[in-house]
């Protein structure tokens, strides 16, 4: 089935990524057109998107069917996600916490573009940067998940997803592919060719292409 044009990144252009000065510290923040807010990496303040565009999801009567949930529900974090965020924030180093926020943001964008199970993608995206360097990341991830209200079945599915991504093998799972791409794209604002070659989803490849176009446009625009 064809994707909705309003949410399909194939119809986006470089102008759908833009930069906004943080009102608190003036640091430049990159926004994608449908992101409601970003956390400023400099001052850690939440900054709203002044040019947000949710496309047809704002008015289309089929938005629930298209996105899997209403626009309002998209903006509301699930209890599992909120609990995980709180647990990670208690112990994560600032650099890991920043990476976690960025991977989660990119995974949310890819989830809208590609589909997939929201619980698995959002949960794994939050965990991946935090557990990646652990000697036994399965133990660490499982211990965190058991402190949330997630079911035992979902817990094991997320563990398998993390194993797929961290084993660096191409998984047939859409959810693993989304988390893989979010992790790669979080490493650099301008992806290098070697990283782009590891992207698995069409949305991830489109994000990389748009970023490179935006970078070239931004670089060549007179100050």
C-alpha positions as a Markdown table, in Angstrom:
| # | Residue | x | y | z |
|---|---|---|---|---|
| 1 | Unk | 0.0 | 0.0 | 0.0 |
| 2 | Unk | 1.3 | 3.5 | -0.9 |
| 3 | Unk | 2.3 | 5.7 | 1.9 |
| 4 | Unk | 0.5 | 8.9 | 2.8 |
| 5 | Unk | 2.2 | 11.8 | 0.9 |
| 6 | Unk | 2.0 | 14.0 | 4.0 |
| 7 | Unk | 4.2 | 11.6 | 6.0 |
| 8 | Unk | 6.3 | 10.0 | 3.3 |
| 9 | Unk | 9.9 | 11.3 | 3.4 |
| 10 | Unk | 10.2 | 10.7 | -0.4 |
| 11 | Unk | 8.1 | 13.8 | -0.9 |
| 12 | Unk | 10.2 | 15.9 | 1.5 |
| 13 | Unk | 12.9 | 18.3 | 0.4 |
| 14 | Unk | 16.0 | 19.8 | 2.0 |
| 15 | Unk | 13.7 | 22.7 | 3.2 |
| 16 | Unk | 11.9 | 20.3 | 5.5 |
| 17 | Unk | 15.0 | 20.4 | 7.7 |
| 18 | Unk | 15.7 | 23.8 | 9.3 |
| 19 | Unk | 17.7 | 25.4 | 12.0 |
| 20 | Unk | 16.3 | 27.5 | 14.9 |
| 21 | Unk | 18.3 | 29.5 | 17.5 |
| 22 | Unk | 17.6 | 28.3 | 21.0 |
| 23 | Unk | 15.8 | 31.1 | 22.8 |
| 24 | Unk | 17.7 | 30.3 | 26.0 |
| 25 | Unk | 21.3 | 30.1 | 24.9 |
| 26 | Unk | 21.3 | 30.9 | 21.1 |
| 27 | Unk | 22.7 | 27.5 | 20.1 |
| 28 | Unk | 21.5 | 26.4 | 16.7 |
| 29 | Unk | 19.0 | 23.5 | 16.8 |
| 30 | Unk | 18.2 | 21.2 | 13.9 |
| 31 | Unk | 14.5 | 20.6 | 13.4 |
| 32 | Unk | 12.6 | 18.2 | 11.1 |
| 33 | Unk | 9.3 | 19.7 | 10.0 |
| 34 | Unk | 7.1 | 17.4 | 11.9 |
| 35 | Unk | 9.0 | 17.4 | 15.3 |
| 36 | Unk | 6.9 | 19.1 | 18.0 |
| 37 | Unk | 10.0 | 19.9 | 20.2 |
| 38 | Unk | 13.7 | 19.3 | 20.7 |
| 39 | Unk | 16.0 | 19.3 | 23.7 |
| 40 | Unk | 18.8 | 21.9 | 23.3 |
| 41 | Unk | 22.1 | 20.1 | 23.5 |
| 42 | Unk | 23.7 | 23.1 | 25.1 |
| 43 | Unk | 21.4 | 24.2 | 27.8 |
| 44 | Unk | 19.1 | 21.1 | 28.0 |
| 45 | Unk | 16.0 | 23.3 | 27.7 |
| 46 | Unk | 13.0 | 22.0 | 25.8 |
| 47 | Unk | 12.4 | 24.1 | 22.7 |
| 48 | Unk | 9.2 | 24.0 | 20.7 |
| 49 | Unk | 9.2 | 23.8 | 16.9 |
| 50 | Unk | 8.0 | 27.3 | 15.7 |
| 51 | Unk | 7.4 | 25.9 | 12.2 |
| 52 | Unk | 5.9 | 22.5 | 13.0 |
| 53 | Unk | 4.1 | 20.8 | 10.1 |
| 54 | Unk | 2.3 | 17.5 | 10.8 |
| 55 | Unk | 1.0 | 17.4 | 7.3 |
| 56 | Unk | -2.5 | 15.9 | 6.7 |
| 57 | Unk | -2.3 | 14.2 | 10.1 |
| 58 | Unk | -3.7 | 17.5 | 11.6 |
| 59 | Unk | -7.0 | 17.2 | 9.7 |
| 60 | Unk | -7.3 | 13.9 | 7.9 |
| 61 | Unk | -10.1 | 11.7 | 9.3 |
| 62 | Unk | -8.0 | 8.6 | 8.6 |
| 63 | Unk | -5.0 | 9.9 | 10.6 |
| 64 | Unk | -5.6 | 7.3 | 13.4 |
| 65 | Unk | -5.4 | 4.4 | 10.8 |
| 66 | Unk | -2.5 | 5.9 | 9.0 |
| 67 | Unk | -0.3 | 6.6 | 12.0 |
| 68 | Unk | -1.5 | 3.9 | 14.2 |
| 69 | Unk | -2.7 | 6.4 | 16.9 |
| 70 | Unk | -4.0 | 9.9 | 17.1 |
| 71 | Unk | -1.8 | 13.0 | 16.8 |
| 72 | Unk | -2.3 | 13.8 | 20.5 |
| 73 | Unk | -1.3 | 10.2 | 21.5 |
| 74 | Unk | 1.9 | 10.6 | 19.5 |
| 75 | Unk | 2.9 | 13.6 | 21.6 |
| 76 | Unk | 2.2 | 11.8 | 24.8 |
| 77 | Unk | 4.9 | 9.4 | 26.0 |
| 78 | Unk | 3.9 | 5.9 | 27.0 |
| 79 | Unk | 4.4 | 4.9 | 30.7 |
| 80 | Unk | 7.1 | 2.3 | 29.8 |
| 81 | Unk | 9.1 | 5.0 | 27.9 |
| 82 | Unk | 8.7 | 7.5 | 30.7 |
| 83 | Unk | 9.8 | 4.9 | 33.3 |
| 84 | Unk | 12.9 | 3.9 | 31.2 |
| 85 | Unk | 13.8 | 7.6 | 30.7 |
| 86 | Unk | 13.8 | 8.2 | 34.4 |
| 87 | Unk | 15.9 | 5.1 | 35.1 |
| 88 | Unk | 18.4 | 5.9 | 32.5 |
| 89 | Unk | 18.7 | 9.6 | 33.5 |
| 90 | Unk | 19.6 | 8.5 | 37.1 |
| 91 | Unk | 22.8 | 6.7 | 36.0 |
| 92 | Unk | 23.8 | 7.7 | 32.5 |
| 93 | Unk | 26.8 | 9.9 | 31.8 |
| 94 | Unk | 25.8 | 13.2 | 30.1 |
| 95 | Unk | 27.3 | 12.1 | 26.7 |
| 96 | Unk | 25.3 | 8.8 | 26.8 |
| 97 | Unk | 22.2 | 10.6 | 27.8 |
| 98 | Unk | 22.6 | 13.1 | 24.9 |
| 99 | Unk | 23.1 | 10.2 | 22.5 |
| 100 | Unk | 20.0 | 8.4 | 24.0 |
| 101 | Unk | 17.8 | 11.4 | 23.3 |
| 102 | Unk | 19.1 | 11.7 | 19.8 |
| 103 | Unk | 18.6 | 8.0 | 18.9 |
| 104 | Unk | 15.1 | 8.2 | 20.3 |
| 105 | Unk | 14.3 | 11.3 | 18.3 |
| 106 | Unk | 15.5 | 9.7 | 15.0 |
| 107 | Unk | 13.7 | 6.4 | 15.8 |
| 108 | Unk | 10.4 | 8.3 | 16.2 |
| 109 | Unk | 10.8 | 10.0 | 12.8 |
| 110 | Unk | 11.6 | 6.7 | 11.2 |
| 111 | Unk | 8.7 | 5.0 | 12.9 |
| 112 | Unk | 6.4 | 7.5 | 11.3 |
| 113 | Unk | 7.9 | 7.0 | 7.9 |
| 114 | Unk | 8.4 | 3.2 | 8.0 |
| 115 | Unk | 5.8 | 1.8 | 10.4 |
| 116 | Unk | 6.7 | -0.9 | 12.9 |
| 117 | Unk | 5.8 | -1.7 | 16.4 |
| 118 | Unk | 6.0 | 1.5 | 18.4 |
| 119 | Unk | 6.6 | -0.1 | 21.8 |
| 120 | Unk | 9.5 | -2.2 | 20.5 |
| 121 | Unk | 11.1 | 0.6 | 18.5 |
| 122 | Unk | 10.8 | 3.3 | 21.2 |
| 123 | Unk | 11.9 | 1.1 | 24.0 |
| 124 | Unk | 14.9 | -0.3 | 22.1 |
| 125 | Unk | 15.9 | 3.1 | 20.9 |
| 126 | Unk | 16.0 | 4.4 | 24.5 |
| 127 | Unk | 18.1 | 1.4 | 25.6 |
| 128 | Unk | 20.6 | 1.0 | 22.7 |
| 129 | Unk | 23.1 | 3.7 | 23.5 |
| 130 | Unk | 22.9 | 3.1 | 27.3 |
| 131 | Unk | 23.6 | -0.7 | 27.1 |
| 132 | Unk | 25.9 | -0.8 | 24.0 |
| 133 | Unk | 29.2 | -0.7 | 25.9 |
| 134 | Unk | 28.1 | -2.9 | 28.8 |
| 135 | Unk | 29.9 | -6.2 | 29.3 |
| 136 | Unk | 26.6 | -8.0 | 29.5 |
| 137 | Unk | 24.2 | -5.7 | 27.8 |
| 138 | Unk | 21.4 | -8.3 | 27.8 |
| 139 | Unk | 21.5 | -8.4 | 31.6 |
| 140 | Unk | 21.5 | -4.6 | 31.9 |
| 141 | Unk | 18.7 | -4.2 | 29.5 |
| 142 | Unk | 16.6 | -6.9 | 31.0 |
| 143 | Unk | 17.1 | -5.5 | 34.5 |
| 144 | Unk | 15.8 | -2.1 | 33.4 |
| 145 | Unk | 12.9 | -3.5 | 31.4 |
| 146 | Unk | 11.8 | -5.6 | 34.4 |
| 147 | Unk | 11.4 | -2.3 | 36.4 |
| 148 | Unk | 8.7 | -1.1 | 33.9 |
| 149 | Unk | 5.2 | -2.4 | 33.3 |
| 150 | Unk | 6.2 | -4.1 | 30.0 |
| 151 | Unk | 5.1 | -7.7 | 29.5 |
| 152 | Unk | 7.6 | -10.6 | 29.8 |
| 153 | Unk | 6.9 | -11.4 | 26.1 |
| 154 | Unk | 7.6 | -7.8 | 24.9 |
| 155 | Unk | 10.7 | -7.8 | 27.2 |
| 156 | Unk | 12.2 | -10.8 | 25.4 |
| 157 | Unk | 11.3 | -9.4 | 21.9 |
| 158 | Unk | 13.1 | -6.1 | 22.8 |
| 159 | Unk | 16.2 | -8.1 | 24.0 |
| 160 | Unk | 16.3 | -10.0 | 20.7 |
| 161 | Unk | 16.0 | -6.7 | 18.8 |
| 162 | Unk | 18.9 | -5.2 | 20.8 |
| 163 | Unk | 21.0 | -8.3 | 20.0 |
| 164 | Unk | 20.2 | -8.0 | 16.3 |
| 165 | Unk | 21.4 | -4.4 | 16.2 |
| 166 | Unk | 24.4 | -4.8 | 18.4 |
| 167 | Unk | 25.6 | -7.9 | 16.6 |
| 168 | Unk | 26.0 | -5.8 | 13.5 |
| 169 | Unk | 24.1 | -8.3 | 11.3 |
| 170 | Unk | 21.4 | -7.3 | 8.9 |
| 171 | Unk | 18.1 | -8.3 | 10.5 |
| 172 | Unk | 14.9 | -9.0 | 8.7 |
| 173 | Unk | 13.0 | -7.2 | 11.5 |
| 174 | Unk | 11.7 | -3.8 | 10.5 |
| 175 | Unk | 12.0 | -2.7 | 14.1 |
| 176 | Unk | 15.6 | -3.7 | 14.3 |
| 177 | Unk | 16.3 | -1.9 | 11.0 |
| 178 | Unk | 14.8 | 1.3 | 12.4 |
| 179 | Unk | 16.8 | 1.3 | 15.6 |
| 180 | Unk | 19.9 | 0.4 | 13.6 |
| 181 | Unk | 19.4 | 3.4 | 11.3 |
| 182 | Unk | 18.6 | 5.8 | 14.2 |
| 183 | Unk | 21.8 | 4.7 | 15.9 |
| 184 | Unk | 23.9 | 5.3 | 12.8 |
| 185 | Unk | 22.3 | 8.6 | 12.0 |
| 186 | Unk | 22.9 | 9.8 | 15.6 |
| 187 | Unk | 26.6 | 9.5 | 15.2 |
| 188 | Unk | 27.1 | 12.4 | 12.8 |
| 189 | Unk | 25.0 | 15.3 | 11.5 |
| 190 | Unk | 26.5 | 14.6 | 8.0 |
| 191 | Unk | 26.7 | 10.8 | 7.5 |
| 192 | Unk | 29.8 | 9.5 | 5.8 |
| 193 | Unk | 29.6 | 7.0 | 2.8 |
| 194 | Unk | 30.5 | 4.0 | 5.0 |
| 195 | Unk | 27.8 | 4.8 | 7.5 |
| 196 | Unk | 25.2 | 5.4 | 4.7 |
| 197 | Unk | 26.0 | 2.0 | 3.3 |
| 198 | Unk | 24.9 | 0.4 | 6.6 |
| 199 | Unk | 21.4 | 2.1 | 6.6 |
| 200 | Unk | 18.7 | -0.5 | 6.1 |
| 201 | Unk | 15.4 | 1.5 | 5.7 |
| 202 | Unk | 14.3 | 3.8 | 2.9 |
| 203 | Unk | 13.5 | 6.4 | 5.5 |
| 204 | Unk | 17.0 | 6.2 | 7.0 |
| 205 | Unk | 18.6 | 6.6 | 3.5 |
| 206 | Unk | 16.3 | 9.5 | 2.8 |
| 207 | Unk | 17.2 | 11.2 | 6.1 |
| 208 | Unk | 20.9 | 10.9 | 5.2 |
| 209 | Unk | 20.3 | 12.3 | 1.7 |
| 210 | Unk | 18.3 | 15.2 | 3.0 |
| 211 | Unk | 20.9 | 16.0 | 5.6 |
| 212 | Unk | 23.6 | 16.1 | 3.0 |
| 213 | Unk | 21.5 | 18.3 | 0.8 |
| 214 | Unk | 20.7 | 20.6 | 3.7 |
| 215 | Unk | 24.4 | 20.8 | 4.7 |
| 216 | Unk | 25.4 | 21.7 | 1.1 |
| 217 | Unk | 22.6 | 24.3 | 1.0 |
| 218 | Unk | 23.5 | 25.8 | 4.4 |
| 219 | Unk | 27.2 | 25.9 | 3.5 |
| 220 | Unk | 26.6 | 27.6 | 0.2 |
| 221 | Unk | 24.1 | 30.2 | 1.5 |
| 222 | Unk | 25.7 | 33.6 | 2.0 |
| 223 | Unk | 25.7 | 34.8 | 5.6 |
